[in-house]
Amino acid sequence: MTWADLTYEQAAEALGVPVGTVRSRVNRARSKLRRALGDIDPTTNEGIASSNSSGNCGTRSRNG
């Protein structure tokens, strides 16, 4: 996890909550972000092929 370069343990200490709470909140935030991005996981290629039926991965032709 990167939040000001803190580990989960350091973030938990800074927030005064258990490490499990930090992990679950980060997971929940990632899930919300993934849904907002149209179920594309930016850390993997999952969802990209299904969201781009042309198969060109978002590139455009330069032929006018």
C-alpha positions in Angstrom: 0.0 0.0 0.0 1.2 3.5 -0.7 -0.1 6.4 1.3 2.7 8.8 2.0 4.9 5.6 1.7 3.3 4.1 4.8 2.9 0.4 5.4 -0.5 -0.9 6.5 0.9 -1.2 10.0 2.2 2.4 10.0 -1.1 3.7 8.6 -3.0 1.7 11.3 -0.9 3.3 14.0 -1.3 6.8 12.5 -5.1 6.4 12.3 -5.4 4.6 15.6 -7.2 1.6 14.1 -6.4 -2.1 13.8 -4.3 -3.2 10.7 -7.3 -5.3 9.5 -9.4 -2.1 9.4 -6.8 -0.4 7.2 -6.7 -3.3 4.9 -10.5 -3.6 4.6 -10.9 0.2 4.0 -8.2 0.1 1.3 -9.9 -2.8 -0.3 -13.3 -1.1 -0.2 -11.8 2.1 -1.7 -10.1 0.1 -4.5 -13.4 -1.7 -5.3 -15.3 1.7 -5.4 -12.6 3.1 -7.7 -12.7 0.1 -9.9 -16.5 0.4 -10.3 -16.2 4.1 -11.0 -13.7 3.2 -13.8 -16.1 0.8 -15.4 -14.8 -2.4 -13.7 -11.3 -2.0 -15.1 -8.6 -2.9 -12.7 -5.7 -0.5 -13.5 -3.2 -2.8 -11.9 -4.0 -5.6 -14.4 -5.3 -6.0 -17.9 -8.6 -7.4 -16.6 -11.7 -5.8 -18.1 -9.8 -4.0 -20.8 -10.7 -6.4 -23.6 -14.3 -6.6 -22.6 -14.6 -2.8 -22.4 -13.0 -2.3 -25.8 -14.7 -4.4 -28.4 -12.6 -3.2 -31.3 -9.5 -4.8 -29.8 -7.3 -1.9 -30.6 -6.7 -1.0 -26.9 -7.7 2.6 -27.4 -5.4 3.5 -30.2 -6.7 5.5 -33.1 -5.7 5.2 -36.7 -3.8 8.1 -38.1 -5.4 7.7 -41.6 -7.6 10.8 -41.4 
